[in-house]
Amino acid sequence: MATSSSKKVIFAALIGNTLIAIAKVVASAITGSSAMLSEAIHSAVDTGNQGLLLYGHKRARVPADTKHPFGYGMELYFWSFIVAILIFGLGAGVSLYEGLHKVLAPEPISNPTVNYIVLVLAMIFEAGSWFVAFQEFRKTKGARGILEAVRVSKDPSIFTVLFEDSAAMLGLFTAFIGVGLAQVLALPVLDGVASIVIGLILAGTATLLAFECKGLLIGEAADRSVVEGIRAIISAVPGVSARNELLTMHLGPRDVLLNLSLDFDDALSSREVESAISDMEHQIKTEFPEVTRVFIEAQSGAGHRREAKRQAEIRKASA
């Protein structure tokens, strides 16, 4: 399910990138700068990406139905993955192509002052968008480092925008340096080199985003603190003699599926087992609201081990 903070980040980036893209397109048309054209393409792609992320949030809110009984929360992960592909294919691909073209056939930049003005304005807009994204990201990362926080995050919207904006800032500095050196040294080939560097920055960003989104798409477990908390709740329940299996999977940023296989004391009646299961589910959902679906199976430890062994043999035989 979408959160107001992640949507706030996306809207801020959407507004900023739209203004920046228009300015860069005009500047590249006036000056003929390859680096500026790469930056214009980058901003245009980013603008489209924000639209896809908003669409992903909208789709993630669609209620569950018979065809998708666990809802559509993972659509957000899918569209975030598409964003990574677009950054790589359109942003990085076109920037590298344009840069190589200008390196092989360099052309002087006309009216470079226009580029400087637009780049400075773009840096201001981009810095504002980046600040909003970083503030929201900092609320969720806690004491973790940035890369670790990205790795454990289950909401790709915020870190996608943060990485996009970070790449954009690096790209703007690269374009500024490339245009400046091309003018000062009278080496227009450096404008093309800057475009290539921008393409490499985008390719690296897209690769990292794709890797993180892939993990979410194929199903990631809940945070370790959530899993440990659930284990503590189970351990405190009278009548539970063993925990056979505890499985969690994120179906959305705040939508966790929990499957439990528990061995109950044989002395308990069926009514007492049902009561223990109901109390456990209530406590888990109260302490961890992100756990929205809980399935608890009562099974003997011996039976669970026999079935696990049988499934292992089946997998081994079919390998």
Secondary structure, DSSP 8 states (H G I E B T S, - for coil): ---HHHHHHHHHHHHHHHHHHHHHHHHHHHH--HHHHHHHHHHHHHHHHHHHHHHHHHHHTS---SSSTT-STTHHHHHHHHHHHHIIIIIIHHHHHHHHHHHHS----S-HHHHHHHHHHHHHHHHHHHHHHHHHHHHHHTTS-HHHHHHH-S-HHHHHHHHHHHHHHHHHHHHHHHHHHHHHTT-THHHHHHHHHHHHHHHHHHHHHHHHHHHHHT-----HHHHHHHHHHHHTSTTEEEEEEEEEEEEETTEEEEEEEEEE-TTS-HHHHHHHHHHHHHHHHHH-TTEEEEEEEE--HHHHHHHHHHHHHHHHHH-
